[in-house]
C-alpha cells in the first residue's frame, strides 16, 4: 500500500510526490475480526520528481491544463518517522517566490 502527497503549484514546472509505503498483511485465521486480521509494516519513503512540461501563461504562471508530467527522478529516503516525512513535505512546499 502507498499513501502519497503531491507538492506542486501553477508557478512551477516541478511536482514532488512523497510516498509512504506499507505492506499489508492479512491473516486467514477465521476467528479474527476484520480489523484484527490486518497488520501493516512500514517499507519506506519514496520521493518522485516530475517535470510537468506545461505551457507558460504569464511570466510567473503555467497552464496546468496543458500538463504532460514526466518522471525525471526517484529515490528512497532514509526517513523512519512520520515527523520526518511531515518536515520533508514542509520543506518542499512552494512559498510564492520559488522552490526552496
N, CA, C and O atoms as a GROMACS GRO file, in nm:
protein
  400
    1UNK      N    1   0.085  -0.116   0.000
    1UNK     CA    2   0.000   0.000   0.000
    1UNK      C    3   0.090   0.123   0.000
    1UNK      O    4   0.202   0.121   0.051
    2UNK      N    5   0.037   0.230  -0.058
    2UNK     CA    6   0.114   0.353  -0.067
    2UNK      C    7   0.022   0.472  -0.040
    2UNK      O    8  -0.086   0.482  -0.097
    3UNK      N    9   0.066   0.561   0.048
    3UNK     CA   10  -0.001   0.688   0.071
    3UNK      C   11   0.088   0.796   0.013
    3UNK      O   12   0.205   0.806   0.051
    4UNK      N   13   0.035   0.877  -0.079
    4UNK     CA   14   0.117   0.977  -0.148
    4UNK      C   15   0.061   1.116  -0.130
    4UNK      O   16  -0.060   1.136  -0.120
    5UNK      N   17   0.153   1.213  -0.127
    5UNK     CA   18   0.115   1.354  -0.122
    5UNK      C   19   0.196   1.427  -0.228
    5UNK      O   20   0.319   1.419  -0.230
    6UNK      N   21   0.126   1.497  -0.317
    6UNK     CA   22   0.192   1.575  -0.423
    6UNK      C   23   0.210   1.718  -0.376
    6UNK      O   24   0.122   1.775  -0.311
    7UNK      N   25   0.324   1.775  -0.409
    7UNK     CA   26   0.354   1.915  -0.378
    7UNK      C   27   0.384   1.982  -0.511
    7UNK      O   28   0.485   1.952  -0.575
    8UNK      N   29   0.295   2.074  -0.553
    8UNK     CA   30   0.314   2.145  -0.680
    8UNK      C   31   0.233   2.274  -0.678
    8UNK      O   32   0.168   2.305  -0.579
    9UNK      N   33   0.239   2.346  -0.786
    9UNK     CA   34   0.163   2.470  -0.798
    9UNK      C   35   0.169   2.519  -0.941
    9UNK      O   36   0.248   2.468  -1.021
   10UNK      N   37   0.087   2.617  -0.975
   10UNK     CA   38   0.083   2.668  -1.112
   10UNK      C   39   0.204   2.756  -1.144
   10UNK      O   40   0.223   2.797  -1.258
   11UNK      N   41   0.286   2.786  -1.042
   11UNK     CA   42   0.404   2.869  -1.062
   11UNK      C   43   0.530   2.788  -1.088
   11UNK      O   44   0.638   2.846  -1.102
   12UNK      N   45   0.519   2.657  -1.096
   12UNK     CA   46   0.639   2.575  -1.115
   12UNK      C   47   0.614   2.459  -1.210
   12UNK      O   48   0.505   2.403  -1.214
   13UNK      N   49   0.716   2.425  -1.286
   13UNK     CA   50   0.710   2.310  -1.376
   13UNK      C   51   0.735   2.180  -1.298
   13UNK      O   52   0.718   2.071  -1.354
   14UNK      N   53   0.776   2.188  -1.172
   14UNK     CA   54   0.809   2.070  -1.094
   14UNK      C   55   0.692   2.021  -1.009
   14UNK      O   56   0.610   2.100  -0.962
   15UNK      N   57   0.687   1.891  -0.991
   15UNK     CA   58   0.596   1.829  -0.895
   15UNK      C   59   0.679   1.728  -0.815
   15UNK      O   60   0.750   1.645  -0.871
   16UNK      N   61   0.669   1.739  -0.682
   16UNK     CA   62   0.732   1.642  -0.594
   16UNK      C   63   0.622   1.554  -0.537
   16UNK      O   64   0.518   1.604  -0.494
   17UNK      N   65   0.644   1.424  -0.537
   17UNK     CA   66   0.547   1.332  -0.478
   17UNK      C   67   0.620   1.252  -0.370
   17UNK      O   68   0.714   1.178  -0.398
   18UNK      N   69   0.573   1.269  -0.246
   18UNK     CA   70   0.629   1.195  -0.132
   18UNK      C   71   0.533   1.081  -0.102
   18UNK      O   72   0.414   1.103  -0.080
   19UNK      N   73   0.584   0.958  -0.102
   19UNK     CA   74   0.500   0.840  -0.079
   19UNK      C   75   0.552   0.760   0.040
   19UNK      O   76   0.672   0.733   0.051
   20UNK      N   77   0.460   0.724   0.128
   20UNK     CA   78   0.492   0.635   0.240
   20UNK      C   79   0.440   0.498   0.199
   20UNK      O   80   0.322   0.483   0.167
   21UNK      N   81   0.527   0.400   0.200
   21UNK     CA   82   0.489   0.266   0.154
   21UNK      C   83   0.478   0.170   0.273
   21UNK      O   84   0.563   0.166   0.362
   22UNK      N   85   0.370   0.092   0.270
   22UNK     CA   86   0.342  -0.007   0.372
   22UNK      C   87   0.313  -0.141   0.306
   22UNK      O   88   0.269  -0.146   0.191
   23UNK      N   89   0.339  -0.247   0.378
   23UNK     CA   90   0.299  -0.379   0.334
   23UNK      C   91   0.181  -0.422   0.420
   23UNK      O   92   0.188  -0.418   0.542
   24UNK      N   93   0.074  -0.463   0.355
   24UNK     CA   94  -0.046  -0.507   0.424
   24UNK      C   95  -0.042  -0.658   0.439
   24UNK      O   96  -0.030  -0.732   0.341
   25UNK      N   97  -0.051  -0.704   0.563
   25UNK     CA   98  -0.059  -0.847   0.590
   25UNK      C   99  -0.200  -0.883   0.632
   25UNK      O  100  -0.259  -0.815   0.715
   26UNK      N  101  -0.255  -0.990   0.574
   26UNK     CA  102  -0.392  -1.033   0.606
   26UNK      C  103  -0.386  -1.177   0.654
   26UNK      O  104  -0.340  -1.267   0.584
   27UNK      N  105  -0.433  -1.196   0.774
   27UNK     CA  106  -0.436  -1.330   0.832
   27UNK      C  107  -0.559  -1.406   0.782
   27UNK      O  108  -0.665  -1.346   0.762
   28UNK      N  109  -0.544  -1.536   0.763
   28UNK     CA  110  -0.659  -1.617   0.723
   28UNK      C  111  -0.721  -1.690   0.843
   28UNK      O  112  -0.798  -1.784   0.825
   29UNK      N  113  -0.686  -1.646   0.964
   29UNK     CA  114  -0.743  -1.705   1.085
   29UNK      C  115  -0.892  -1.667   1.093
   29UNK      O  116  -0.925  -1.549   1.104
   30UNK      N  117  -0.982  -1.766   1.088
   30UNK     CA  118  -1.126  -1.736   1.081
   30UNK      C  119  -1.184  -1.675   1.208
   30UNK      O  120  -1.292  -1.616   1.203
   31UNK      N  121  -1.117  -1.686   1.321
   31UNK     CA  122  -1.172  -1.633   1.447
   31UNK      C  123  -1.139  -1.485   1.467
   31UNK      O  124  -1.193  -1.422   1.559
   32UNK      N  125  -1.054  -1.429   1.385
   32UNK     CA  126  -1.017  -1.288   1.399
   32UNK      C  127  -1.117  -1.197   1.329
   32UNK      O  128  -1.173  -1.232   1.225
   33UNK      N  129  -1.138  -1.080   1.388
   33UNK     CA  130  -1.225  -0.981   1.324
   33UNK      C  131  -1.153  -0.922   1.204
   33UNK      O  132  -1.034  -0.945   1.184
   34UNK      N  133  -1.225  -0.846   1.124
   34UNK     CA  134  -1.166  -0.782   1.006
   34UNK      C  135  -1.045  -0.698   1.045
   34UNK      O  136  -0.939  -0.708   0.983
   35UNK      N  137  -1.059  -0.617   1.147
   35UNK     CA  138  -0.951  -0.529   1.193
   35UNK      C  139  -0.834  -0.609   1.251
   35UNK      O  140  -0.718  -0.577   1.223
   36UNK      N  141  -0.861  -0.712   1.329
   36UNK     CA  142  -0.756  -0.792   1.390
   36UNK      C  143  -0.677  -0.873   1.286
   36UNK      O  144  -0.560  -0.906   1.309
   37UNK      N  145  -0.739  -0.905   1.176
   37UNK     CA  146  -0.675  -0.989   1.074
   37UNK      C  147  -0.579  -0.911   0.984
   37UNK      O  148  -0.512  -0.969   0.900
   38UNK      N  149  -0.572  -0.780   1.002
   38UNK     CA  150  -0.486  -0.697   0.918
   38UNK      C  151  -0.374  -0.635   0.999
   38UNK      O  152  -0.393  -0.591   1.113
   39UNK      N  153  -0.256  -0.632   0.939
   39UNK     CA  154  -0.142  -0.566   1.001
   39UNK      C  155  -0.064  -0.492   0.891
   39UNK      O  156  -0.067  -0.530   0.774
   40UNK      N  157   0.005  -0.388   0.932
   40UNK     CA  158   0.082  -0.308   0.838
   40UNK      C  159   0.228  -0.304   0.881
   40UNK      O  160   0.258  -0.294   1.000
   41UNK      N  161   0.318  -0.312   0.784
   41UNK     CA  162   0.461  -0.299   0.810
   41UNK      C  163   0.514  -0.183   0.726
   41UNK      O  164   0.486  -0.175   0.606
   42UNK      N  165   0.589  -0.094   0.788
   42UNK     CA  166   0.647   0.022   0.719
   42UNK      C  167   0.758  -0.025   0.627
   42UNK      O  168   0.850  -0.094   0.671
   43UNK      N  169   0.751   0.012   0.497
   43UNK     CA  170   0.853  -0.028   0.400
   43UNK      C  171   0.948   0.085   0.361
   43UNK      O  172   1.059   0.058   0.317
   44UNK      N  173   0.906   0.209   0.378
   44UNK     CA  174   0.996   0.319   0.345
   44UNK      C  175   0.924   0.440   0.286
   44UNK      O  176   0.802   0.442   0.271
   45UNK      N  177   1.006   0.541   0.254
   45UNK     CA  178   0.955   0.667   0.198
   45UNK      C  179   1.024   0.690   0.064
   45UNK      O  180   1.146   0.680   0.054
   46UNK      N  181   0.946   0.721  -0.037
   46UNK     CA  182   0.997   0.742  -0.171
   46UNK      C  183   0.966   0.886  -0.214
   46UNK      O  184   0.859   0.938  -0.184
   47UNK      N  185   1.060   0.948  -0.284
   47UNK     CA  186   1.042   1.082  -0.340
   47UNK      C  187   1.053   1.071  -0.491
   47UNK      O  188   1.156   1.027  -0.543
   48UNK      N  189   0.947   1.112  -0.561
   48UNK     CA  190   0.947   1.117  -0.708
   48UNK      C  191   0.944   1.263  -0.750
   48UNK      O  192   0.874   1.344  -0.689
   49UNK      N  193   1.019   1.296  -0.854
   49UNK     CA  194   1.023   1.432  -0.909
   49UNK      C  195   0.976   1.427  -1.053
   49UNK      O  196   1.026   1.348  -1.134
   50UNK      N  197   0.879   1.512  -1.085
   50UNK     CA  198   0.822   1.516  -1.220
   50UNK      C  199   0.846   1.652  -1.284
   50UNK      O  200   0.835   1.756  -1.218
   51UNK      N  201   0.878   1.650  -1.414
   51UNK     CA  202   0.877   1.769  -1.498
   51UNK      C  203   0.737   1.773  -1.559
   51UNK      O  204   0.700   1.683  -1.634
   52UNK      N  205   0.660   1.875  -1.527
   52UNK     CA  206   0.520   1.880  -1.566
   52UNK      C  207   0.501   1.924  -1.712
   52UNK      O  208   0.393   1.906  -1.767
   53UNK      N  209   0.603   1.981  -1.775
   53UNK     CA  210   0.603   2.016  -1.917
   53UNK      C  211   0.479   2.096  -1.959
   53UNK      O  212   0.411   2.060  -2.055
   54UNK      N  213   0.451   2.204  -1.887
   54UNK     CA  214   0.333   2.287  -1.914
   54UNK      C  215   0.369   2.408  -2.000
   54UNK      O  216   0.484   2.452  -2.003
   55UNK      N  217   0.270   2.459  -2.069
   55UNK     CA  218   0.287   2.583  -2.145
   55UNK      C  219   0.278   2.702  -2.050
   55UNK      O  220   0.203   2.698  -1.952
   56UNK      N  221   0.354   2.805  -2.078
   56UNK     CA  222   0.357   2.923  -1.993
   56UNK      C  223   0.237   3.014  -2.022
   56UNK      O  224   0.205   3.041  -2.138
   57UNK      N  225   0.170   3.061  -1.914
   57UNK     CA  226   0.057   3.155  -1.926
   57UNK      C  227   0.105   3.299  -1.915
   57UNK      O  228   0.059   3.386  -1.989
   58UNK      N  229   0.195   3.324  -1.822
   58UNK     CA  230   0.246   3.458  -1.798
   58UNK      C  231   0.391   3.444  -1.750
   58UNK      O  232   0.450   3.337  -1.759
   59UNK      N  233   0.448   3.555  -1.701
   59UNK     CA  234   0.586   3.550  -1.652
   59UNK      C  235   0.601   3.464  -1.527
   59UNK      O  236   0.712   3.420  -1.495
   60UNK      N  237   0.490   3.438  -1.456
   60UNK     CA  238   0.502   3.362  -1.331
   60UNK      C  239   0.411   3.239  -1.323
   60UNK      O  240   0.423   3.160  -1.229
   61UNK      N  241   0.322   3.222  -1.418
   61UNK     CA  242   0.231   3.107  -1.410
   61UNK      C  243   0.234   3.022  -1.535
   61UNK      O  244   0.262   3.068  -1.646
   62UNK      N  245   0.205   2.891  -1.512
   62UNK     CA  246   0.196   2.795  -1.619
   62UNK      C  247   0.052   2.745  -1.631
   62UNK      O  248  -0.024   2.752  -1.534
   63UNK      N  249   0.016   2.696  -1.748
   63UNK     CA  250  -0.119   2.645  -1.775
   63UNK      C  251  -0.125   2.498  -1.732
   63UNK      O  252  -0.076   2.410  -1.802
   64UNK      N  253  -0.187   2.473  -1.616
   64UNK     CA  254  -0.192   2.336  -1.563
   64UNK      C  255  -0.275   2.242  -1.650
   64UNK      O  256  -0.261   2.120  -1.640
   65UNK      N  257  -0.361   2.297  -1.736
   65UNK     CA  258  -0.441   2.213  -1.825
   65UNK      C  259  -0.357   2.154  -1.939
   65UNK      O  260  -0.401   2.060  -2.005
   66UNK      N  261  -0.238   2.208  -1.962
   66UNK     CA  262  -0.151   2.155  -2.067
   66UNK      C  263  -0.046   2.059  -2.010
   66UNK      O  264   0.046   2.017  -2.081
   67UNK      N  265  -0.060   2.024  -1.886
   67UNK     CA  266   0.038   1.939  -1.816
   67UNK      C  267   0.053   1.802  -1.880
   67UNK      O  268  -0.045   1.733  -1.907
   68UNK      N  269   0.179   1.762  -1.903
   68UNK     CA  270   0.215   1.629  -1.952
   68UNK      C  271   0.332   1.582  -1.864
   68UNK      O  272   0.448   1.593  -1.905
   69UNK      N  273   0.303   1.531  -1.744
   69UNK     CA  274   0.411   1.500  -1.650
   69UNK      C  275   0.502   1.388  -1.696
   69UNK      O  276   0.459   1.289  -1.757
   70UNK      N  277   0.632   1.406  -1.666
   70UNK     CA  278   0.733   1.306  -1.699
   70UNK      C  279   0.822   1.287  -1.576
   70UNK      O  280   0.879   1.383  -1.525
   71UNK      N  281   0.832   1.163  -1.530
   71UNK     CA  282   0.916   1.132  -1.415
   71UNK      C  283   1.063   1.155  -1.452
   71UNK      O  284   1.112   1.099  -1.549
   72UNK      N  285   1.132   1.239  -1.373
   72UNK     CA  286   1.273   1.268  -1.402
   72UNK      C  287   1.367   1.219  -1.292
   72UNK      O  288   1.489   1.218  -1.311
   73UNK      N  289   1.312   1.178  -1.178
   73UNK     CA  290   1.397   1.128  -1.072
   73UNK      C  291   1.316   1.061  -0.963
   73UNK      O  292   1.200   1.095  -0.940
   74UNK      N  293   1.379   0.964  -0.897
   74UNK     CA  294   1.311   0.890  -0.792
   74UNK      C  295   1.416   0.836  -0.695
   74UNK      O  296   1.522   0.792  -0.737
   75UNK      N  297   1.384   0.841  -0.564
   75UNK     CA  298   1.479   0.789  -0.466
   75UNK      C  299   1.405   0.747  -0.340
   75UNK      O  300   1.305   0.807  -0.302
   76UNK      N  301   1.455   0.642  -0.277
   76UNK     CA  302   1.406   0.605  -0.144
   76UNK      C  303   1.487   0.683  -0.043
   76UNK      O  304   1.609   0.691  -0.052
   77UNK      N  305   1.418   0.742   0.055
   77UNK     CA  306   1.480   0.830   0.153
   77UNK      C  307   1.502   0.758   0.285
   77UNK      O  308   1.431   0.663   0.318
   78UNK      N  309   1.599   0.804   0.359
   78UNK     CA  310   1.631   0.745   0.489
   78UNK      C  311   1.546   0.808   0.599
   78UNK      O  312   1.600   0.862   0.696
   79UNK      N  313   1.416   0.802   0.585
   79UNK     CA  314   1.322   0.856   0.684
   79UNK      C  315   1.255   0.739   0.755
   79UNK      O  316   1.216   0.641   0.692
   80UNK      N  317   1.243   0.751   0.887
   80UNK     CA  318   1.186   0.639   0.964
   80UNK      C  319   1.067   0.678   1.050
   80UNK      O  320   1.001   0.592   1.109
   81UNK      N  321   1.038   0.809   1.060
   81UNK     CA  322   0.925   0.852   1.143
   81UNK      C  323   0.831   0.941   1.063
   81UNK      O  324   0.871   1.004   0.965
   82UNK      N  325   0.706   0.947   1.106
   82UNK     CA  326   0.608   1.033   1.040
   82UNK      C  327   0.648   1.179   1.054
   82UNK      O  328   0.625   1.259   0.963
   83UNK      N  329   0.707   1.216   1.165
   83UNK     CA  330   0.752   1.355   1.185
   83UNK      C  331   0.855   1.396   1.079
   83UNK      O  332   0.851   1.508   1.029
   84UNK      N  333   0.947   1.306   1.045
   84UNK     CA  334   1.045   1.335   0.940
   84UNK      C  335   0.977   1.355   0.805
   84UNK      O  336   1.018   1.442   0.728
   85UNK      N  337   0.875   1.276   0.775
   85UNK     CA  338   0.802   1.291   0.650
   85UNK      C  339   0.728   1.425   0.647
   85UNK      O  340   0.727   1.493   0.545
   86UNK      N  341   0.668   1.463   0.760
   86UNK     CA  342   0.599   1.592   0.767
   86UNK      C  343   0.696   1.708   0.745
   86UNK      O  344   0.663   1.804   0.676
   87UNK      N  345   0.814   1.699   0.803
   87UNK     CA  346   0.915   1.804   0.784
   87UNK      C  347   0.959   1.812   0.637
   87UNK      O  348   0.978   1.921   0.584
   88UNK      N  349   0.975   1.697   0.573
   88UNK     CA  350   1.012   1.695   0.431
   88UNK      C  351   0.906   1.766   0.346
   88UNK      O  352   0.941   1.848   0.262
   89UNK      N  353   0.778   1.735   0.368
   89UNK     CA  354   0.674   1.799   0.286
   89UNK      C  355   0.667   1.949   0.312
   89UNK      O  356   0.635   2.025   0.221
   90UNK      N  357   0.697   1.994   0.434
   90UNK     CA  358   0.703   2.138   0.462
   90UNK      C  359   0.817   2.203   0.385
   90UNK      O  360   0.802   2.312   0.331
   91UNK      N  361   0.931   2.136   0.379
   91UNK     CA  362   1.046   2.191   0.307
   91UNK      C  363   1.021   2.200   0.157
   91UNK      O  364   1.074   2.290   0.091
   92UNK      N  365   0.941   2.109   0.101
   92UNK     CA  366   0.916   2.108  -0.043
   92UNK      C  367   0.807   2.203  -0.086
   92UNK      O  368   0.794   2.231  -0.206
   93UNK      N  369   0.728   2.256   0.006
   93UNK     CA  370   0.614   2.341  -0.032
   93UNK      C  371   0.660   2.470  -0.098
   93UNK      O  372   0.764   2.528  -0.065
   94UNK      N  373   0.580   2.512  -0.190
   94UNK     CA  374   0.604   2.635  -0.265
   94UNK      C  375   0.563   2.754  -0.180
   94UNK      O  376   0.456   2.752  -0.120
   95UNK      N  377   0.647   2.858  -0.174
   95UNK     CA  378   0.618   2.974  -0.088
   95UNK      C  379   0.572   3.097  -0.165
   95UNK      O  380   0.556   3.203  -0.104
   96UNK      N  381   0.550   3.087  -0.297
   96UNK     CA  382   0.506   3.202  -0.375
   96UNK      C  383   0.622   3.275  -0.442
   96UNK      O  384   0.599   3.356  -0.531
   97UNK      N  385   0.745   3.248  -0.401
   97UNK     CA  386   0.862   3.314  -0.460
   97UNK      C  387   0.945   3.215  -0.541
   97UNK      O  388   1.030   3.256  -0.619
   98UNK      N  389   0.921   3.088  -0.524
   98UNK     CA  390   1.001   2.987  -0.594
   98UNK      C  391   1.020   2.866  -0.507
   98UNK      O  392   0.986   2.867  -0.389
   99UNK      N  393   1.076   2.762  -0.564
   99UNK     CA  394   1.103   2.642  -0.487
   99UNK      C  395   1.227   2.662  -0.403
   99UNK      O  396   1.321   2.729  -0.446
  100UNK      N  397   1.228   2.606  -0.284
  100UNK     CA  398   1.345   2.614  -0.196
  100UNK      C  399   1.452   2.526  -0.255
  100UNK      O  400   1.561   2.516  -0.199
   0.00000   0.00000   0.00000
